[in-house]
Amino acid sequence: MDITKKDVELAGKLAHMHISEEESSLYEEQLKALFNWVQELSAVNTDGVTLTQTDLAAFVRSDVPVENEALAQELRNDFAAQENACAKVKKVL
C-alpha cells in the first residue's frame, strides 16, 4: 500500500489533529514502515498452524457496578455531558 502525505493529512483530519509539514513527512515514513511490516506478516505461510489461545472470554472484563460511589461521581464529573448517570461521549464511527 502506497502511503502519501495526503493520506497522513486525512488521518490527521479524522483524528482532529493539526499536522505540520514536518510532522507529515515523519508520519508518512512511519506509516509506510508499519504497512510494509504488515505486508511482510501477511506473506508468512500459516498453513497447518493451529490456534493455541481459544478462550477469548479471558480477555473480557465483567460488567460489575462500581462499589465506590464517590469515585464514580468524581469520574462522571470529568465529563460535561451526562445521561442516565453515565458519561455521554461523541459517537465514534
PyMOL CGO cylinders between C-alpha atoms (Angstrom):
from pymol import cmd
from pymol.cgo import CYLINDER

trace = [
    CYLINDER, 0.00, 0.00, 0.00, 1.40, 3.34, -1.01, 0.3, 1, 1, 1, 1, 1, 1,
    CYLINDER, 1.40, 3.34, -1.01, 1.06, 5.98, 1.72, 0.3, 1, 1, 1, 1, 1, 1,
    CYLINDER, 1.06, 5.98, 1.72, 1.13, 9.63, 0.67, 0.3, 1, 1, 1, 1, 1, 1,
    CYLINDER, 1.13, 9.63, 0.67, 1.16, 12.94, 2.52, 0.3, 1, 1, 1, 1, 1, 1,
    CYLINDER, 1.16, 12.94, 2.52, -2.48, 13.29, 1.54, 0.3, 1, 1, 1, 1, 1, 1,
    CYLINDER, -2.48, 13.29, 1.54, -3.24, 10.06, 3.47, 0.3, 1, 1, 1, 1, 1, 1,
    CYLINDER, -3.24, 10.06, 3.47, -1.45, 11.46, 6.51, 0.3, 1, 1, 1, 1, 1, 1,
    CYLINDER, -1.45, 11.46, 6.51, -3.40, 14.70, 6.26, 0.3, 1, 1, 1, 1, 1, 1,
    CYLINDER, -3.40, 14.70, 6.26, -6.67, 12.77, 6.02, 0.3, 1, 1, 1, 1, 1, 1,
    CYLINDER, -6.67, 12.77, 6.02, -5.76, 10.66, 9.06, 0.3, 1, 1, 1, 1, 1, 1,
    CYLINDER, -5.76, 10.66, 9.06, -4.92, 13.84, 10.96, 0.3, 1, 1, 1, 1, 1, 1,
    CYLINDER, -4.92, 13.84, 10.96, -8.22, 15.39, 9.96, 0.3, 1, 1, 1, 1, 1, 1,
    CYLINDER, -8.22, 15.39, 9.96, -10.13, 12.30, 11.10, 0.3, 1, 1, 1, 1, 1, 1,
    CYLINDER, -10.13, 12.30, 11.10, -8.28, 12.43, 14.43, 0.3, 1, 1, 1, 1, 1, 1,
    CYLINDER, -8.28, 12.43, 14.43, -8.93, 16.18, 14.74, 0.3, 1, 1, 1, 1, 1, 1,
    CYLINDER, -8.93, 16.18, 14.74, -5.17, 16.82, 14.79, 0.3, 1, 1, 1, 1, 1, 1,
    CYLINDER, -5.17, 16.82, 14.79, -3.28, 19.65, 13.14, 0.3, 1, 1, 1, 1, 1, 1,
    CYLINDER, -3.28, 19.65, 13.14, -0.25, 18.11, 11.45, 0.3, 1, 1, 1, 1, 1, 1,
    CYLINDER, -0.25, 18.11, 11.45, 2.59, 20.36, 10.36, 0.3, 1, 1, 1, 1, 1, 1,
    CYLINDER, 2.59, 20.36, 10.36, 4.53, 19.78, 7.13, 0.3, 1, 1, 1, 1, 1, 1,
    CYLINDER, 4.53, 19.78, 7.13, 7.47, 18.41, 9.15, 0.3, 1, 1, 1, 1, 1, 1,
    CYLINDER, 7.47, 18.41, 9.15, 5.23, 16.03, 11.10, 0.3, 1, 1, 1, 1, 1, 1,
    CYLINDER, 5.23, 16.03, 11.10, 3.52, 14.96, 7.89, 0.3, 1, 1, 1, 1, 1, 1,
    CYLINDER, 3.52, 14.96, 7.89, 6.82, 13.76, 6.44, 0.3, 1, 1, 1, 1, 1, 1,
    CYLINDER, 6.82, 13.76, 6.44, 7.70, 11.91, 9.64, 0.3, 1, 1, 1, 1, 1, 1,
    CYLINDER, 7.70, 11.91, 9.64, 4.29, 10.24, 9.93, 0.3, 1, 1, 1, 1, 1, 1,
    CYLINDER, 4.29, 10.24, 9.93, 4.34, 9.33, 6.25, 0.3, 1, 1, 1, 1, 1, 1,
    CYLINDER, 4.34, 9.33, 6.25, 7.58, 7.39, 6.71, 0.3, 1, 1, 1, 1, 1, 1,
    CYLINDER, 7.58, 7.39, 6.71, 6.32, 5.75, 9.91, 0.3, 1, 1, 1, 1, 1, 1,
    CYLINDER, 6.32, 5.75, 9.91, 3.06, 4.67, 8.28, 0.3, 1, 1, 1, 1, 1, 1,
    CYLINDER, 3.06, 4.67, 8.28, 4.94, 3.30, 5.26, 0.3, 1, 1, 1, 1, 1, 1,
    CYLINDER, 4.94, 3.30, 5.26, 7.15, 1.24, 7.60, 0.3, 1, 1, 1, 1, 1, 1,
    CYLINDER, 7.15, 1.24, 7.60, 4.11, -0.02, 9.51, 0.3, 1, 1, 1, 1, 1, 1,
    CYLINDER, 4.11, -0.02, 9.51, 2.22, -1.07, 6.38, 0.3, 1, 1, 1, 1, 1, 1,
    CYLINDER, 2.22, -1.07, 6.38, 5.37, -2.71, 4.95, 0.3, 1, 1, 1, 1, 1, 1,
    CYLINDER, 5.37, -2.71, 4.95, 5.70, -4.72, 8.16, 0.3, 1, 1, 1, 1, 1, 1,
    CYLINDER, 5.70, -4.72, 8.16, 2.04, -5.77, 7.97, 0.3, 1, 1, 1, 1, 1, 1,
    CYLINDER, 2.04, -5.77, 7.97, 2.61, -6.81, 4.35, 0.3, 1, 1, 1, 1, 1, 1,
    CYLINDER, 2.61, -6.81, 4.35, 5.60, -8.92, 5.42, 0.3, 1, 1, 1, 1, 1, 1,
    CYLINDER, 5.60, -8.92, 5.42, 3.49, -10.60, 8.08, 0.3, 1, 1, 1, 1, 1, 1,
    CYLINDER, 3.49, -10.60, 8.08, 0.76, -11.30, 5.53, 0.3, 1, 1, 1, 1, 1, 1,
    CYLINDER, 0.76, -11.30, 5.53, 3.28, -13.14, 3.38, 0.3, 1, 1, 1, 1, 1, 1,
    CYLINDER, 3.28, -13.14, 3.38, 4.07, -15.66, 6.13, 0.3, 1, 1, 1, 1, 1, 1,
    CYLINDER, 4.07, -15.66, 6.13, 2.65, -19.10, 5.39, 0.3, 1, 1, 1, 1, 1, 1,
    CYLINDER, 2.65, -19.10, 5.39, 0.48, -20.14, 8.34, 0.3, 1, 1, 1, 1, 1, 1,
    CYLINDER, 0.48, -20.14, 8.34, -0.97, -23.30, 6.78, 0.3, 1, 1, 1, 1, 1, 1,
    CYLINDER, -0.97, -23.30, 6.78, -1.02, -26.05, 9.35, 0.3, 1, 1, 1, 1, 1, 1,
    CYLINDER, -1.02, -26.05, 9.35, -0.60, -23.69, 12.28, 0.3, 1, 1, 1, 1, 1, 1,
    CYLINDER, -0.60, -23.69, 12.28, -3.21, -24.38, 14.93, 0.3, 1, 1, 1, 1, 1, 1,
    CYLINDER, -3.21, -24.38, 14.93, -4.71, -21.76, 17.16, 0.3, 1, 1, 1, 1, 1, 1,
    CYLINDER, -4.71, -21.76, 17.16, -3.42, -22.16, 20.72, 0.3, 1, 1, 1, 1, 1, 1,
    CYLINDER, -3.42, -22.16, 20.72, -5.42, -19.47, 22.53, 0.3, 1, 1, 1, 1, 1, 1,
    CYLINDER, -5.42, -19.47, 22.53, -9.12, -20.04, 22.06, 0.3, 1, 1, 1, 1, 1, 1,
    CYLINDER, -9.12, -20.04, 22.06, -10.53, -18.82, 25.37, 0.3, 1, 1, 1, 1, 1, 1,
    CYLINDER, -10.53, -18.82, 25.37, -11.36, -15.26, 24.36, 0.3, 1, 1, 1, 1, 1, 1,
    CYLINDER, -11.36, -15.26, 24.36, -13.50, -14.84, 27.47, 0.3, 1, 1, 1, 1, 1, 1,
    CYLINDER, -13.50, -14.84, 27.47, -10.26, -14.49, 29.42, 0.3, 1, 1, 1, 1, 1, 1,
    CYLINDER, -10.26, -14.49, 29.42, -9.84, -11.03, 27.87, 0.3, 1, 1, 1, 1, 1, 1,
    CYLINDER, -9.84, -11.03, 27.87, -13.33, -9.73, 28.64, 0.3, 1, 1, 1, 1, 1, 1,
    CYLINDER, -13.33, -9.73, 28.64, -13.89, -7.65, 31.74, 0.3, 1, 1, 1, 1, 1, 1,
    CYLINDER, -13.89, -7.65, 31.74, -17.06, -8.47, 33.58, 0.3, 1, 1, 1, 1, 1, 1,
    CYLINDER, -17.06, -8.47, 33.58, -19.50, -5.59, 33.82, 0.3, 1, 1, 1, 1, 1, 1,
    CYLINDER, -19.50, -5.59, 33.82, -19.94, -5.06, 37.54, 0.3, 1, 1, 1, 1, 1, 1,
    CYLINDER, -19.94, -5.06, 37.54, -21.31, -1.98, 39.29, 0.3, 1, 1, 1, 1, 1, 1,
    CYLINDER, -21.31, -1.98, 39.29, -18.86, 0.42, 40.92, 0.3, 1, 1, 1, 1, 1, 1,
    CYLINDER, -18.86, 0.42, 40.92, -18.71, -0.04, 44.67, 0.3, 1, 1, 1, 1, 1, 1,
    CYLINDER, -18.71, -0.04, 44.67, -17.02, 3.28, 45.42, 0.3, 1, 1, 1, 1, 1, 1,
    CYLINDER, -17.02, 3.28, 45.42, -19.80, 5.74, 44.57, 0.3, 1, 1, 1, 1, 1, 1,
    CYLINDER, -19.80, 5.74, 44.57, -17.67, 8.79, 45.47, 0.3, 1, 1, 1, 1, 1, 1,
    CYLINDER, -17.67, 8.79, 45.47, -15.02, 7.76, 42.94, 0.3, 1, 1, 1, 1, 1, 1,
    CYLINDER, -15.02, 7.76, 42.94, -17.70, 7.04, 40.32, 0.3, 1, 1, 1, 1, 1, 1,
    CYLINDER, -17.70, 7.04, 40.32, -19.19, 10.51, 40.80, 0.3, 1, 1, 1, 1, 1, 1,
    CYLINDER, -19.19, 10.51, 40.80, -15.75, 12.11, 40.61, 0.3, 1, 1, 1, 1, 1, 1,
    CYLINDER, -15.75, 12.11, 40.61, -15.11, 10.36, 37.29, 0.3, 1, 1, 1, 1, 1, 1,
    CYLINDER, -15.11, 10.36, 37.29, -18.54, 11.36, 35.95, 0.3, 1, 1, 1, 1, 1, 1,
    CYLINDER, -18.54, 11.36, 35.95, -17.84, 14.99, 36.89, 0.3, 1, 1, 1, 1, 1, 1,
    CYLINDER, -17.84, 14.99, 36.89, -14.95, 14.99, 34.40, 0.3, 1, 1, 1, 1, 1, 1,
    CYLINDER, -14.95, 14.99, 34.40, -17.49, 14.78, 31.57, 0.3, 1, 1, 1, 1, 1, 1,
    CYLINDER, -17.49, 14.78, 31.57, -19.55, 17.82, 30.66, 0.3, 1, 1, 1, 1, 1, 1,
    CYLINDER, -19.55, 17.82, 30.66, -22.49, 15.83, 29.30, 0.3, 1, 1, 1, 1, 1, 1,
    CYLINDER, -22.49, 15.83, 29.30, -24.20, 13.05, 31.24, 0.3, 1, 1, 1, 1, 1, 1,
    CYLINDER, -24.20, 13.05, 31.24, -27.22, 10.89, 30.62, 0.3, 1, 1, 1, 1, 1, 1,
    CYLINDER, -27.22, 10.89, 30.62, -28.74, 8.31, 32.96, 0.3, 1, 1, 1, 1, 1, 1,
    CYLINDER, -28.74, 8.31, 32.96, -25.80, 8.69, 35.40, 0.3, 1, 1, 1, 1, 1, 1,
    CYLINDER, -25.80, 8.69, 35.40, -23.34, 7.83, 32.61, 0.3, 1, 1, 1, 1, 1, 1,
    CYLINDER, -23.34, 7.83, 32.61, -20.77, 9.95, 30.82, 0.3, 1, 1, 1, 1, 1, 1,
    CYLINDER, -20.77, 9.95, 30.82, -22.03, 10.96, 27.39, 0.3, 1, 1, 1, 1, 1, 1,
    CYLINDER, -22.03, 10.96, 27.39, -19.38, 10.98, 24.67, 0.3, 1, 1, 1, 1, 1, 1,
    CYLINDER, -19.38, 10.98, 24.67, -19.34, 11.73, 20.96, 0.3, 1, 1, 1, 1, 1, 1,
    CYLINDER, -19.34, 11.73, 20.96, -20.24, 8.93, 18.58, 0.3, 1, 1, 1, 1, 1, 1,
    CYLINDER, -20.24, 8.93, 18.58, -17.24, 7.10, 17.14, 0.3, 1, 1, 1, 1, 1, 1,
    CYLINDER, -17.24, 7.10, 17.14, -17.69, 5.99, 13.56, 0.3, 1, 1, 1, 1, 1, 1,
]
cmd.load_cgo(trace, "trace")
